[in-house]
Amino acid sequence: MTSKTDDTFFKIKSGIKEGLKKGWSGLVWLLKILVPISFITTVLVNYGLIYKLDFILTPLMNVLGLPASAAIVLVIGVFTGIYGTVAALSVMPFSMDHMTLIAVFILISHNLFQEGMVQGRSGISTRFSCCFRLITAFIVTFICAKIMGVSAQDAAGPATGALSASPLPFVEMIKQWGWNTLKLFVKIFCIIVPLMMVIELAKNFNVIHWLTRMTSPLLAVMGLKRSTGMLWLTAAIFGLAFGSAVIVDETQNNEYDKDELTRLHLSIGINHAMIEDPILFLPLGLPAFWLWVPRLLAAIAAAWLHLGYIHARRIYAKRFGHKKLCNH
């Protein structure tokens, strides 16, 4: 009895200690990405430089059923994330349909470069991840616009100047950025460190195996393998940023099939933080269906299309004796 108690105590102590170590290491690594990128983004937004980037997306707005001014919001979302998008939508007179399409686009492609770097550290090219999510966002939004029957002429939206207010003094900008960064640090710390401790304790008490077995039917529908269950759960619940420490640690310290890992990243790149992210748009009155369903279906489609591509490539390789493809 004493031996069992000692063993349990050792597992708890070991899990907490290892979780703290990995959590802090992951937090430091994440901040090395977030701090410089958030600072650059703050400067771009404060001095209105980010609004000059809308020319990149403006020609495509009509294709997506959106007015030209929506390009500003999409650029903000791609760079600053969902919070920036919600803030912009709250002051811009878009129709409900247009706001819904913007939300669909940004739910897939928000924080593109920060999250792309997380994926780049855990099994997939950063460049490929960013390009894939951006292209998927365009495709899914285009399909949603056609299904909804939305026209770009429904509302014009404001001019660029409506959002680019007078810039704050540099010192004031630094103070606001520093305070916001500190709050973000505390929030990430309160999520990542306890999460890593829970993961380590779950490993020590063999809970991971039970969780992955429970999620196997869902993963099968998603086109994913059972071995990637913990990674998928982490991304689905906590997202790519807050779940980065777990995702990076798991992929770097465990052996995963390259194709399975790529398929996982295609899926979670499109569909992560399944609870928090869509909820942020609900106060704007947007319909829940369009906030949850399109990107979930897109994630499933991406995984199955990748699976089909892998099978087709192997069949082709066997038929024509392409040894490199056969061994891939």
Secondary structure as GFF3:
##gff-version 3
##sequence-region A 1 328
A	DSSP	alpha_helix	2	46	.	.	.	ID=ss1
A	DSSP	three_ten_helix	50	56	.	.	.	ID=ss2
A	DSSP	alpha_helix	58	61	.	.	.	ID=ss3
A	DSSP	alpha_helix	70	80	.	.	.	ID=ss4
A	DSSP	alpha_helix	82	89	.	.	.	ID=ss5
A	DSSP	alpha_helix	96	109	.	.	.	ID=ss6
A	DSSP	alpha_helix	112	121	.	.	.	ID=ss7
A	DSSP	alpha_helix	126	148	.	.	.	ID=ss8
A	DSSP	three_ten_helix	160	162	.	.	.	ID=ss9
A	DSSP	alpha_helix	170	204	.	.	.	ID=ss10
A	DSSP	alpha_helix	207	222	.	.	.	ID=ss11
A	DSSP	three_ten_helix	226	228	.	.	.	ID=ss12
A	DSSP	alpha_helix	229	242	.	.	.	ID=ss13
A	DSSP	alpha_helix	244	253	.	.	.	ID=ss14
A	DSSP	alpha_helix	258	270	.	.	.	ID=ss15
A	DSSP	alpha_helix	276	279	.	.	.	ID=ss16
A	DSSP	three_ten_helix	282	284	.	.	.	ID=ss17
A	DSSP	alpha_helix	288	320	.	.	.	ID=ss18
A	DSSP	alpha_helix	323	326	.	.	.	ID=ss19
###
